[in-house]
Amino acid sequence: MNYSELLKRIQEYGHYYSLKLEILPKKANLEIQDNPSEIRRNKQLIAQIVNLLDREYKLIVSLSEFLSKNKAQIKEDILKQIKINQKEIERALDTFAQRVSRFLESIKSQKLALFRVSSSGDTLFNKDWKKFLEALKEQNALCLDYPVEKSEGFKKNLKPKGLVGITLSLFLAVTLLNASPVLAQSAQLTDQQKTELIQQRTRRMQANEFLVHQNVLDAYFNTLMKEKSLYHGAKGGYLKINYLSFWKRITFRRELVRLGYSQEDINKYLNLFTQEQIIVLSESLLENESEFNNILSHERIHLLMDKLSKTDLDELKRAYDDLINRKTQFGTWFIEDGPDRAVTSDEYHLIVQMNWNEFYPYLAGNKFKSRVERALREEYPRANQIFQDMKTRSLEGL
């Protein structure tokens, strides 16, 4: 059994230990290229983990069969052995993860940039990385079922003169989730138009931004939210952390199975939606450039706010608290109902439904009257500066 097959075996049993096995899909893609003994030790560890999981799986099957016949009692020796196996699996996983992490740190220390910028400004694939990855591929040291670990400066807008071939085989999260030619589109578009739209949009996207099918996005929000109707049809979202707990992950997987996705696609979506600080957008946005830009910039501001210092966040919150509660002769500024109808009903609904960190993304999208941004500019120069910086950065490439 080769290295990739061993990793696949682990993935098959991964739903029993999803939290611990998160390590493998994210960090098991690279091995030390010129150290055969280290590669051999890592493969031995993988084999050890697979053997433990095999034992665990057989015990679980045995226990299930036993309980089906003897519901009134539990066989203590089976449960005891399962606990022992769990500890052994955790130790093996931790050891393997530490070794791979050390290797990844060594790669970072070499500052081997994945892309370089040509004199004409085009983003090209670094030939050194091409040689490095091709060597790993030849050694069968990559698990091709998973995307390669993100690198600084990683971009998903590969052009035809870039390394398209190796991208298709090594960066599956890019080609299948960000620029897949099979994304469902309007029946009015030809295949060529769909491809051109995908290329245009993905050239504007950054390393942590992904396009997914609308029904996958619906399945994700339905898994997380109690008020499902409020989020059904949502076109995008910023995922600050991994919100899929063990049981929610199982529910999400079940939803994807129900939708008819293959096991390969399900694994890719599970890997994607358990990442942190990423933006996911519906592929339906490819049909509307304005909506694509608005929603992408909106979610980018959420991400940028998440990276602000506490001091800057407090400054934004202070300005918001004042503006949201500002009084007029007819009531608060955002729920005004005077003769001039100075504030639209849309603003009213936006204000009452959102929490404070939605205020600035909506403000950047021009959802409020100009007087709101004018007041921020004139009365809260520091908050306005922070806001304008975020707004500018959110529009990069759009």
Sine and cosine of phi, psi and omega as CSV:
sin_phi,cos_phi,sin_psi,cos_psi,sin_omega,cos_omega
0.00,0.00,0.82,-0.58,-0.03,-1.00
-1.00,0.09,0.02,-1.00,-0.13,-0.99
-0.88,0.48,-0.73,0.69,-0.03,-1.00
-0.89,0.45,-0.62,0.79,0.02,-1.00
-0.91,0.41,-0.61,0.80,0.04,-1.00
-0.88,0.47,-0.70,0.71,0.01,-1.00
-0.90,0.44,-0.59,0.81,0.02,-1.00
-0.90,0.43,-0.60,0.80,0.03,-1.00
-0.89,0.46,-0.67,0.74,0.02,-1.00
-0.88,0.47,-0.68,0.73,-0.01,-1.00
-0.88,0.48,-0.60,0.80,-0.03,-1.00
-0.88,0.47,-0.56,0.83,0.01,-1.00
-0.99,-0.11,0.04,1.00,-0.14,-0.99
-0.88,0.48,-0.38,0.92,-0.04,-1.00
-0.93,0.37,-0.26,0.97,0.06,-1.00
-0.97,0.22,-0.48,0.88,-0.06,-1.00
-0.71,-0.70,0.80,0.59,-0.16,-0.99
-0.86,0.51,-0.60,0.80,-0.06,-1.00
-0.93,0.38,-0.74,0.68,0.01,-1.00
-0.93,0.37,-0.63,0.77,-0.07,-1.00
-0.98,0.22,-0.04,1.00,0.12,-0.99
-0.85,0.53,-0.50,0.87,-0.05,-1.00
-0.85,0.52,-0.70,0.71,-0.17,-0.99
-0.92,0.38,-0.76,0.65,-0.01,-1.00
-0.86,0.50,-0.49,0.87,-0.09,-1.00
-1.00,0.03,-0.51,0.86,-0.18,-0.98
-0.83,-0.56,-0.05,1.00,-0.08,-1.00
-1.00,-0.06,0.21,0.98,-0.08,-1.00
-0.99,0.13,-0.39,0.92,-0.07,-1.00
-0.89,-0.45,0.61,-0.80,0.11,-0.99
-0.78,-0.62,0.23,-0.97,0.02,-1.00
-0.95,0.33,0.85,-0.53,-0.17,-0.98
-0.94,0.33,-0.66,0.75,-0.17,-0.99
-0.93,-0.36,0.48,0.88,0.01,-1.00
-0.74,-0.67,0.99,0.12,-0.06,-1.00
-0.83,0.55,-0.59,0.81,-0.04,-1.00
-0.92,0.39,-0.61,0.79,0.03,-1.00
-0.92,0.38,-0.65,0.76,0.05,-1.00
-0.87,0.48,-0.68,0.73,-0.02,-1.00
-0.89,0.45,-0.66,0.75,0.01,-1.00
-0.90,0.43,-0.65,0.76,0.01,-1.00
-0.90,0.43,-0.64,0.77,0.02,-1.00
-0.91,0.41,-0.59,0.81,0.05,-1.00
-0.90,0.43,-0.63,0.77,0.04,-1.00
-0.90,0.44,-0.68,0.73,0.03,-1.00
-0.86,0.50,-0.70,0.71,0.02,-1.00
-0.87,0.49,-0.63,0.78,0.02,-1.00
-0.89,0.46,-0.69,0.72,-0.01,-1.00
-0.89,0.45,-0.68,0.73,0.00,-1.00
-0.89,0.47,-0.67,0.74,0.02,-1.00
-0.88,0.47,-0.66,0.75,0.02,-1.00
-0.90,0.44,-0.67,0.74,0.01,-1.00
-0.92,0.40,-0.58,0.81,0.08,-1.00
-0.87,0.49,-0.72,0.70,0.02,-1.00
-0.88,0.47,-0.68,0.74,-0.01,-1.00
-0.88,0.47,-0.70,0.71,-0.02,-1.00
-0.88,0.47,-0.70,0.71,0.01,-1.00
-0.89,0.45,-0.62,0.78,0.03,-1.00
-0.91,0.42,-0.65,0.76,0.01,-1.00
-0.90,0.44,-0.67,0.75,0.06,-1.00
-0.88,0.47,-0.70,0.71,0.00,-1.00
-0.88,0.48,-0.68,0.73,-0.01,-1.00
-0.90,0.43,-0.67,0.75,0.01,-1.00
-0.88,0.48,-0.69,0.73,0.02,-1.00
-0.90,0.43,-0.64,0.76,-0.02,-1.00
-0.90,0.44,-0.72,0.70,-0.04,-1.00
-0.91,0.41,-0.54,0.84,0.01,-1.00
-0.91,0.42,-0.43,0.90,0.00,-1.00
-0.99,-0.15,-0.41,0.91,-0.08,-1.00
-0.73,-0.69,0.93,0.38,-0.09,-1.00
-0.91,0.42,-0.35,0.94,-0.09,-1.00
-0.99,0.11,-0.15,0.99,-0.04,-1.00
-0.59,-0.81,0.25,-0.97,-0.01,-1.00
-0.78,-0.62,0.71,-0.70,-0.05,-1.00
-0.99,0.14,0.95,-0.32,-0.16,-0.99
-0.90,0.43,-0.59,0.81,-0.07,-1.00
-0.93,0.38,-0.52,0.86,0.06,-1.00
-0.93,0.38,-0.72,0.69,0.01,-1.00
-0.89,0.46,-0.64,0.77,0.00,-1.00
-0.89,0.45,-0.69,0.73,-0.01,-1.00
-0.92,0.39,-0.58,0.81,0.05,-1.00
-0.88,0.48,-0.69,0.73,0.01,-1.00
-0.89,0.45,-0.64,0.77,0.04,-1.00
-0.89,0.46,-0.71,0.71,0.02,-1.00
-0.88,0.48,-0.64,0.77,0.01,-1.00
-0.86,0.51,-0.69,0.73,0.00,-1.00
-0.91,0.41,-0.66,0.76,0.01,-1.00
-0.90,0.43,-0.65,0.76,0.03,-1.00
-0.89,0.46,-0.70,0.71,-0.01,-1.00
-0.88,0.48,-0.68,0.73,0.01,-1.00
-0.90,0.45,-0.68,0.73,0.00,-1.00
-0.91,0.42,-0.67,0.74,0.03,-1.00
-0.89,0.45,-0.70,0.71,-0.01,-1.00
-0.88,0.47,-0.68,0.73,0.00,-1.00
-0.89,0.46,-0.72,0.70,-0.01,-1.00
-0.89,0.45,-0.69,0.72,-0.02,-1.00
-0.89,0.46,-0.63,0.78,0.01,-1.00
-0.89,0.45,-0.66,0.75,-0.02,-1.00
-0.92,0.39,-0.69,0.72,0.02,-1.00
-0.91,0.41,-0.62,0.79,0.01,-1.00
-0.88,0.47,-0.64,0.77,0.02,-1.00
-0.89,0.46,-0.63,0.78,0.02,-1.00
-0.91,0.41,-0.69,0.72,0.00,-1.00
-0.88,0.47,-0.60,0.80,0.05,-1.00
-0.90,0.44,-0.62,0.79,0.01,-1.00
-0.91,0.41,-0.57,0.82,0.05,-1.00
-0.90,0.43,-0.69,0.72,0.01,-1.00
-0.88,0.47,-0.63,0.77,-0.04,-1.00
-0.91,0.42,-0.45,0.89,0.04,-1.00
-0.98,0.21,-0.22,0.98,0.02,-1.00
0.81,0.59,0.71,0.70,0.01,-1.00
-0.99,0.13,0.99,-0.12,-0.07,-1.00
-0.93,0.36,0.69,-0.72,-0.04,-1.00
-0.96,0.27,-0.52,0.86,0.02,-1.00
-0.78,-0.62,0.42,-0.91,0.15,-0.99
-0.78,-0.63,0.36,-0.93,0.00,-1.00
-0.97,-0.25,0.81,-0.59,-0.02,-1.00
-0.97,0.23,0.13,-0.99,0.00,-1.00
-0.89,0.46,-0.44,0.90,0.01,-1.00
-1.00,0.08,-0.03,1.00,0.02,-1.00
1.00,-0.07,-0.02,1.00,0.01,-1.00
-0.97,0.24,0.54,-0.84,0.06,-1.00
-1.00,-0.01,0.89,-0.47,-0.05,-1.00
-0.88,-0.48,0.46,-0.89,0.01,-1.00
-0.96,0.28,0.74,-0.67,0.00,-1.00
-0.93,0.38,0.83,-0.56,-0.05,-1.00
-0.90,0.44,-0.50,0.86,0.03,-1.00
-0.89,0.45,-0.65,0.76,0.04,-1.00
-0.93,0.37,-0.58,0.82,0.02,-1.00
-0.86,0.50,-0.74,0.68,0.01,-1.00
-0.90,0.44,-0.67,0.74,-0.03,-1.00
-0.88,0.47,-0.74,0.67,-0.04,-1.00
-0.94,0.34,-0.59,0.81,0.02,-1.00
-0.92,0.40,-0.59,0.81,0.04,-1.00
-0.90,0.43,-0.67,0.74,0.03,-1.00
-0.90,0.43,-0.63,0.77,-0.01,-1.00
-0.89,0.46,-0.67,0.74,0.01,-1.00
-0.89,0.45,-0.57,0.82,0.00,-1.00
-0.98,0.19,-0.01,1.00,-0.08,-1.00
0.85,0.53,0.59,0.81,-0.02,-1.00
-0.99,-0.10,0.09,1.00,0.03,-1.00
-0.92,-0.39,0.65,-0.76,0.15,-0.99
-1.00,-0.03,0.97,-0.23,-0.15,-0.99
-0.96,0.28,-0.05,1.00,0.04,-1.00
-0.98,0.21,-0.15,0.99,-0.09,-1.00
-0.81,-0.58,0.47,-0.88,0.08,-1.00
-0.95,0.31,0.48,-0.88,0.05,-1.00
-0.94,0.35,0.52,-0.86,0.00,-1.00
-0.80,0.60,0.68,-0.74,0.00,-1.00
-0.88,0.48,0.59,-0.81,0.05,-1.00
-0.85,-0.53,0.38,-0.93,-0.03,-1.00
-0.88,0.48,0.74,-0.68,0.02,-1.00
0.99,0.12,0.13,0.99,-0.05,-1.00
-0.91,0.41,0.78,-0.63,0.01,-1.00
-0.79,-0.61,0.48,-0.88,-0.08,-1.00
-0.96,-0.27,0.21,0.98,-0.04,-1.00
-0.99,-0.16,0.82,0.57,0.02,-1.00
-0.90,0.45,0.71,-0.70,0.03,-1.00
-0.99,-0.13,0.23,-0.97,-0.02,-1.00
-0.81,0.59,-0.53,0.85,-0.01,-1.00
-0.98,0.17,-0.09,1.00,0.11,-0.99
-0.98,0.17,-0.16,-0.99,-0.09,-1.00
-1.00,0.03,0.95,0.31,-0.08,-1.00
-0.91,0.41,-0.68,0.74,-0.06,-1.00
-0.86,0.51,-0.77,0.63,-0.03,-1.00
-0.95,0.31,-0.44,0.90,0.06,-1.00
-0.90,0.44,-0.67,0.75,-0.01,-1.00
-0.89,0.46,-0.54,0.84,-0.07,-1.00
-1.00,-0.04,-0.44,0.90,-0.11,-0.99
-0.95,-0.32,-0.53,0.85,-0.07,-1.00
-0.94,-0.33,0.92,0.38,-0.11,-0.99
-0.91,0.41,-0.51,0.86,0.01,-1.00
-0.91,0.42,-0.45,0.89,0.00,-1.00
-0.98,0.20,-0.81,0.58,-0.16,-0.99
-0.97,0.24,-0.56,0.83,-0.07,-1.00
-1.00,-0.01,-0.47,0.88,-0.05,-1.00
-0.96,-0.27,-0.40,0.92,-0.07,-1.00
-0.96,-0.28,-0.46,0.89,-0.09,-1.00
-0.57,-0.82,0.62,0.79,-0.04,-1.00
-0.95,0.32,0.77,-0.64,0.02,-1.00
-0.96,0.29,-0.08,1.00,-0.02,-1.00
-0.98,-0.20,0.19,0.98,0.05,-1.00
-0.87,0.50,0.69,-0.73,-0.04,-1.00
-0.92,0.39,0.77,-0.63,-0.03,-1.00
-0.78,-0.62,0.10,-0.99,0.07,-1.00
-0.87,0.49,0.63,-0.77,-0.02,-1.00
-0.90,0.43,-0.26,0.97,-0.03,-1.00
-0.98,0.21,-0.27,0.96,-0.05,-1.00
-1.00,-0.03,0.65,-0.76,0.10,-0.99
-0.98,0.19,0.23,-0.97,0.02,-1.00
-0.87,0.50,-0.64,0.77,0.00,-1.00
-0.90,0.44,-0.67,0.74,0.02,-1.00
-0.90,0.43,-0.64,0.77,0.03,-1.00
-0.87,0.49,-0.72,0.69,-0.01,-1.00
-0.88,0.48,-0.68,0.73,0.01,-1.00
-0.90,0.44,-0.66,0.76,0.04,-1.00
-0.88,0.48,-0.71,0.70,0.01,-1.00
-0.86,0.52,-0.72,0.69,-0.02,-1.00
-0.90,0.44,-0.67,0.74,0.00,-1.00
-0.89,0.46,-0.72,0.69,-0.05,-1.00
-0.94,0.35,-0.71,0.70,-0.09,-1.00
-0.93,0.36,-0.40,0.92,0.09,-1.00
-0.91,0.42,-0.36,0.93,-0.01,-1.00
-1.00,-0.04,-0.14,0.99,-0.11,-0.99
-1.00,-0.01,0.47,-0.88,-0.03,-1.00
-0.99,-0.17,0.02,-1.00,-0.16,-0.99
-0.87,0.49,-0.49,0.87,-0.10,-1.00
-0.97,-0.25,0.40,0.92,-0.04,-1.00
-0.87,-0.50,0.75,-0.67,-0.14,-0.99
-0.73,-0.69,0.59,-0.81,0.14,-0.99
-0.99,-0.16,0.73,-0.69,0.03,-1.00
-0.70,-0.72,0.27,-0.96,0.06,-1.00
-0.90,0.43,0.55,-0.83,0.00,-1.00
-0.87,0.49,-0.63,0.78,-0.03,-1.00
-0.94,0.34,-0.42,0.91,0.10,-1.00
-0.94,0.33,-0.67,0.74,0.03,-1.00
-0.89,0.46,-0.67,0.74,0.05,-1.00
-0.88,0.48,-0.68,0.73,-0.01,-1.00
-0.89,0.46,-0.62,0.79,0.00,-1.00
-0.91,0.42,-0.77,0.64,-0.02,-1.00
-0.92,0.40,-0.58,0.81,0.05,-1.00
-0.89,0.45,-0.54,0.84,0.03,-1.00
-0.93,0.37,-0.58,0.82,-0.12,-0.99
-1.00,-0.02,-0.59,0.81,-0.23,-0.97
-0.99,-0.17,0.66,-0.75,0.09,-1.00
-0.96,0.29,-0.69,0.73,0.02,-1.00
-1.00,0.05,0.97,0.23,-0.14,-0.99
-0.88,0.47,-0.58,0.82,-0.07,-1.00
-0.90,0.43,-0.46,0.89,-0.02,-1.00
-0.94,0.33,-0.44,0.90,-0.10,-0.99
-0.95,-0.33,-0.16,0.99,-0.01,-1.00
-0.89,0.45,0.78,-0.62,-0.03,-1.00
1.00,0.03,0.03,1.00,0.06,-1.00
-0.85,0.53,0.69,-0.73,-0.12,-0.99
-1.00,-0.03,-0.12,0.99,-0.01,-1.00
-0.08,-1.00,0.12,-0.99,0.02,-1.00
-0.17,-0.99,0.44,-0.90,0.10,-0.99
-0.97,-0.24,0.84,-0.54,-0.02,-1.00
-0.98,-0.18,0.99,-0.14,-0.03,-1.00
-0.91,0.41,-0.68,0.73,0.00,-1.00
-0.71,-0.70,0.03,-1.00,0.13,-0.99
-0.98,0.19,0.95,-0.31,-0.04,-1.00
-1.00,0.00,-0.06,1.00,-0.04,-1.00
-1.00,0.01,0.99,-0.10,0.11,-0.99
-0.93,0.37,0.05,-1.00,-0.05,-1.00
-0.81,0.59,-0.79,0.62,-0.08,-1.00
-0.96,0.30,-0.57,0.82,0.05,-1.00
-0.93,0.37,-0.55,0.83,0.05,-1.00
-0.89,0.46,-0.67,0.74,0.04,-1.00
-0.89,0.45,-0.67,0.74,0.02,-1.00
-0.89,0.46,-0.69,0.72,0.01,-1.00
-0.89,0.46,-0.68,0.73,0.04,-1.00
-0.86,0.51,-0.68,0.73,-0.01,-1.00
-0.89,0.46,-0.63,0.77,0.02,-1.00
-0.90,0.43,-0.66,0.75,0.00,-1.00
-0.92,0.39,-0.60,0.80,0.08,-1.00
-0.88,0.47,-0.69,0.72,0.00,-1.00
-0.88,0.48,-0.55,0.83,-0.01,-1.00
-0.98,0.22,-0.14,0.99,0.09,-1.00
1.00,-0.08,0.23,0.97,0.00,-1.00
-0.96,0.27,0.52,-0.85,0.03,-1.00
-0.95,0.31,0.28,-0.96,0.03,-1.00
-0.88,0.48,-0.60,0.80,0.01,-1.00
-0.89,0.45,-0.73,0.68,0.01,-1.00
-0.91,0.41,-0.63,0.78,0.02,-1.00
-0.87,0.50,-0.70,0.72,0.01,-1.00
-0.89,0.46,-0.62,0.78,0.00,-1.00
-0.92,0.39,-0.67,0.74,0.02,-1.00
-0.93,0.38,-0.61,0.79,0.05,-1.00
-0.90,0.44,-0.66,0.75,0.05,-1.00
-0.89,0.45,-0.65,0.76,-0.01,-1.00
-0.91,0.41,-0.78,0.63,-0.14,-0.99
-0.98,0.21,0.00,1.00,0.12,-0.99
-0.97,-0.25,0.11,0.99,0.12,-0.99
-0.98,0.18,0.22,-0.98,-0.02,-1.00
-0.90,-0.44,0.48,-0.88,0.04,-1.00
0.80,0.60,0.81,0.58,0.09,-1.00
-0.82,-0.57,0.31,-0.95,0.06,-1.00
-0.89,-0.46,0.77,-0.64,0.05,-1.00
-0.89,-0.45,0.71,-0.71,-0.01,-1.00
-0.81,-0.58,0.51,-0.86,0.06,-1.00
-0.96,0.27,0.67,-0.74,0.04,-1.00
-0.90,0.44,-0.29,0.96,0.03,-1.00
-0.90,0.43,-0.33,0.95,0.02,-1.00
-0.93,0.37,-0.26,0.96,0.01,-1.00
-0.89,0.46,-0.35,0.94,-0.04,-1.00
-0.99,0.13,-0.24,0.97,-0.11,-0.99
-0.68,-0.73,0.97,-0.24,-0.09,-1.00
-0.89,0.46,-0.68,0.73,-0.02,-1.00
-0.88,0.47,-0.71,0.70,0.00,-1.00
-0.91,0.40,-0.64,0.77,0.04,-1.00
-0.84,0.54,-0.77,0.64,-0.03,-1.00
-0.90,0.43,-0.68,0.73,-0.04,-1.00
-0.89,0.45,-0.72,0.69,-0.06,-1.00
-0.95,0.30,-0.63,0.77,0.02,-1.00
-0.90,0.44,-0.71,0.71,0.01,-1.00
-0.91,0.41,-0.59,0.81,0.05,-1.00
-0.86,0.51,-0.75,0.66,-0.03,-1.00
-0.94,0.35,-0.52,0.85,0.04,-1.00
-0.89,0.45,-0.60,0.80,0.02,-1.00
-0.92,0.40,-0.60,0.80,0.10,-0.99
-0.84,0.54,-0.71,0.70,0.00,-1.00
-0.90,0.43,-0.69,0.73,-0.01,-1.00
-0.90,0.43,-0.62,0.78,0.06,-1.00
-0.89,0.46,-0.58,0.82,-0.01,-1.00
-0.92,0.40,-0.38,0.93,-0.02,-1.00
-1.00,-0.10,-0.06,1.00,-0.01,-1.00
-0.95,0.31,0.41,-0.91,0.09,-1.00
-0.95,0.30,0.29,-0.96,0.02,-1.00
-0.88,0.48,-0.59,0.81,0.01,-1.00
-0.88,0.47,-0.72,0.69,0.00,-1.00
-0.92,0.38,-0.63,0.78,0.04,-1.00
-0.89,0.45,-0.67,0.74,0.03,-1.00
-0.88,0.48,-0.61,0.80,0.01,-1.00
-0.90,0.43,-0.68,0.73,0.04,-1.00
-0.91,0.42,-0.65,0.76,-0.02,-1.00
-0.91,0.40,-0.64,0.77,-0.01,-1.00
-0.89,0.46,-0.70,0.71,0.02,-1.00
-0.90,0.43,-0.67,0.75,0.01,-1.00
-0.88,0.48,-0.73,0.68,-0.04,-1.00
-0.85,0.53,-0.61,0.80,0.00,-1.00
-0.95,0.30,-0.73,0.68,-0.06,-1.00
-0.91,0.41,-0.63,0.78,-0.08,-1.00
-0.94,0.33,-0.42,0.91,-0.05,-1.00
-0.96,-0.29,0.11,0.99,-0.06,-1.00
-0.89,0.45,0.71,-0.70,-0.11,-0.99
-0.99,-0.13,0.49,-0.87,0.19,-0.98
-0.74,-0.68,0.00,-1.00,-0.01,-1.00
-0.92,0.39,-0.29,0.96,-0.02,-1.00
-0.98,-0.20,-0.19,0.98,-0.04,-1.00
0.58,-0.81,-0.37,-0.93,0.04,-1.00
-0.95,0.32,0.38,-0.92,-0.16,-0.99
-0.85,0.52,-0.62,0.79,-0.09,-1.00
-1.00,-0.03,-0.09,1.00,0.02,-1.00
-0.82,-0.57,0.55,0.83,-0.03,-1.00
-0.95,0.31,0.63,-0.78,-0.05,-1.00
-0.70,-0.72,0.64,0.77,-0.06,-1.00
-0.99,0.11,0.01,-1.00,-0.07,-1.00
-0.86,0.52,-0.54,0.84,-0.08,-1.00
-0.99,0.12,-0.08,1.00,-0.02,-1.00
0.74,0.67,0.76,0.65,-0.12,-0.99
-0.88,0.48,-0.49,0.87,-0.02,-1.00
-0.88,-0.48,0.73,-0.68,-0.06,-1.00
-0.97,0.22,0.28,-0.96,0.04,-1.00
-0.91,0.41,-0.49,0.87,0.04,-1.00
-0.86,0.51,-0.67,0.75,0.02,-1.00
-0.89,0.45,-0.62,0.78,0.00,-1.00
-0.86,0.51,-0.75,0.67,-0.03,-1.00
-0.92,0.40,-0.61,0.79,0.03,-1.00
-0.87,0.49,-0.71,0.71,-0.08,-1.00
-0.92,0.39,-0.72,0.70,-0.10,-0.99
-0.96,0.28,-0.36,0.93,-0.05,-1.00
-1.00,-0.07,-0.35,0.94,-0.15,-0.99
-0.97,-0.23,0.40,-0.91,0.18,-0.98
-1.00,0.01,0.08,-1.00,-0.24,-0.97
-0.90,0.43,-0.51,0.86,-0.05,-1.00
-0.97,0.24,0.00,1.00,0.15,-0.99
-1.00,0.02,-0.25,0.97,-0.11,-0.99
-0.87,0.48,-0.77,0.63,-0.09,-1.00
-0.95,0.33,-0.62,0.78,0.12,-0.99
-0.87,0.50,-0.64,0.77,0.03,-1.00
-0.95,0.32,-0.58,0.81,0.04,-1.00
-0.89,0.45,-0.67,0.74,0.03,-1.00
-0.90,0.44,-0.47,0.88,0.02,-1.00
-1.00,0.04,0.20,0.98,0.05,-1.00
0.86,0.51,0.64,0.77,0.01,-1.00
-1.00,0.08,-0.21,0.98,-0.02,-1.00
-0.92,-0.40,0.23,-0.97,0.07,-1.00
-0.89,0.45,0.44,-0.90,-0.07,-1.00
-0.88,0.48,-0.41,0.91,-0.03,-1.00
-0.90,0.44,-0.43,0.90,-0.01,-1.00
-0.93,0.37,-0.78,0.63,0.00,-1.00
-0.92,0.38,-0.54,0.84,0.04,-1.00
-0.90,0.43,-0.67,0.74,0.03,-1.00
-0.90,0.43,-0.64,0.77,0.04,-1.00
-0.89,0.46,-0.68,0.73,-0.03,-1.00
-0.92,0.39,-0.67,0.75,-0.11,-0.99
-0.99,0.11,-0.53,0.85,-0.13,-0.99
-0.96,-0.27,-0.33,0.94,-0.02,-1.00
-0.72,-0.69,0.94,0.34,-0.10,-1.00
-0.85,0.52,-0.61,0.79,0.00,-1.00
-0.93,0.37,-0.73,0.69,0.04,-1.00
-0.88,0.47,-0.63,0.78,0.01,-1.00
-0.91,0.42,-0.64,0.77,0.03,-1.00
-0.89,0.46,-0.70,0.72,0.04,-1.00
-0.87,0.49,-0.71,0.70,-0.02,-1.00
-0.89,0.45,-0.72,0.69,-0.03,-1.00
-0.90,0.43,-0.61,0.79,0.05,-1.00
-0.88,0.47,-0.70,0.71,0.02,-1.00
-0.90,0.43,-0.67,0.74,-0.02,-1.00
-0.88,0.48,-0.69,0.72,0.01,-1.00
-0.89,0.45,-0.72,0.70,-0.02,-1.00
-0.92,0.39,-0.53,0.85,-0.02,-1.00
-0.94,0.35,-0.32,0.95,-0.05,-1.00
-0.99,-0.17,0.10,1.00,-0.03,-1.00
-0.86,0.50,0.82,-0.57,0.03,-1.00
1.00,0.09,-0.12,0.99,-0.05,-1.00
-0.99,-0.13,0.00,0.00,0.00,0.00
